[in-house]
């Protein structure tokens, strides 16, 4: 049986998967940095954090590129690269573009951490959470499956986990 998927299916699959991977990267990062994990689990969390982040970045780029081939709601390169210029849902599209740029900045800053110093790298790395929130906003507002119960539950549960971990990390970091 020969199966060929439409651009729309690739857009949906890559977007949802990129969001899930960005969620995993954020959760692993918060657990790694906070006093939430055991010392034995920290190397695994770091590997999960970095791998999920890279895969989220790659799938986000693929997600954006497949939008160029969508015949139903086509995007131009300008609309993909410059926030707020999209004809379709400019705010929701901008949230996705900005989230992508922040993730690119996170990886670039990690590559030049020795040059910019740990203090600047850490300050930039605090943008990981806003990148996740922007990706969530993008998915909720523009995702074609956002009205389905499974996606609503998926977004609600992942967001709830991030919020809980954020507050746990605040408490454990200060104590």
N, C-alpha and C positions, 0 to 999 in steps of 0.2 A: 504494500500500500504506500503510495507516494503522498506525503503531506507537505504542503507549502503553506506557510502562515502569512497572513496579510501584515502590512506595516503596522496597522492598528493593534494587532495582537502582540507584535514585538514591542511596540511602544508601551503598552500596558504591562507586559511581563517585565521588561527591563526597568520601568519606572518603579513598580512595586518591589522588585528585587533590590534595586538600588536603595530604596527607602529602608527596607528590612536590614540591609547590610550597614547602612549609616546608623540605624538604631543599635545594631550589635556593636559597632565600633564605639559608639558613645557609652553604652552600658559597660563594655569591657574596660574602656578608659576610666570611667568613674570608679569602677570596682578596683582597678589596678592602683589608681592614685589614692583613693580613700582607704581607710583601714577596714575594708569590707571583706577582703580575701585573705587566705592563709599565705604564708611566705612561699610554700610549695606551689601554690596556684598562680602566683604572680607572673612567672615566665610564660605560662600558657595564656594568661589574660593579655599580656603584652603582645604575644603573637596573634591572638584573635583580634585585638584592637587594630594592629597594623594591617593584617591581612584583610579584615572586613572593610577597613577604610579604603585600602587600595582597590578592592573589588567594587566598592560603592562608587568610587571615582570613575573607574572604567565603565561600569554599567550606566552611570549617569551620562557619560559622554556618548555611549551607544544610544541611550534613550533620546538624547538631543539630536543625534545624527539621523535616527530613523524618522524623526518628525519632518525631515526634509522630503521624505518619500510618501508621506501620508497624503492621499488624494482627497480625503474628507475635510480635514482642517490642516492645510499645508502651512508650514512655517518657512520663512526665508532665513538665510544665514544671519542677516542683520537682526531679525526678530529673536533669534536664538542667542546671539552674543550680546546684544544691548538691552538691558532691562527696561521694561515699560514701553517697548516699541511694538510688541506683538499685537496684531489685529484681534486675535482671539484671546480673551481673558488676560488683558495686559498686566494686572496686578498679580494674578496667580502664576502667570508665566514668569514674571519678574522674580517672584519668590523662588522658583526653581533655578533660574539663572544665577541669582545671588547666592543661593545655597551651594551651587556648583563652584562658583568663584571662591567662596570661603574655603571649601574643601581643597581646592587647588592651592590656595594660600597656606593652608595647614601643612600640606605635603611639602611645598616649597620651603617653608620656614623650618621644617624638620631637616631638610637637606642642608640648610645653611645655618643650623643651630650653633655650630662652633663660631661662625663669623658674627652672628647677631647676638650671641650670648643667651644663656639659659633664661634670664629675666624676660627678655623680649620674646623668646620662643614660647615661654609659659603664658605671657600676656596674649599672644596671638592664638595659642591653643585654647584659650577660654572661648574662642569663637566657635568651637566645635558644637556647643549646645545651641547657639543661635542658628547655625547651619542646619542642624537637625530640625529645629522648630520651623525654619523656612521651608524645608523639604516637606514637612508634615502639612503646613499650610498649602503648599503647592498641590500636594496630592489630594487633600480634602476639597479644595476649591475647584480643581480642574480635572481630577481623575474621573474617568468615565464610569468607574465602578464604585465611586465614593458613596453612592446612595444605597448600595446593597448592604444587607445586614452584616455579612461576614467582614466587609471592609470597614464598616463603622466600628465593629467590635475590635478588629485588628488595630486600627488607628487609636481607639480609646485605650486598649490594653497596653500598647507600646508606649503611648504618652504617659499613662499612669505609672508605668515602671520607671520611666526616665524621671518623672517628678519625684517619686519616692526615693530613688537613688540620689538625686540631687540633694534632697534634704538630709538624707542619711550621711552623705558625704560632707555636707556643711557641718553637721553635728559632730561627726567623727574627726574632722580636720581641726575643729576648734578645741576639742577636748583632749 
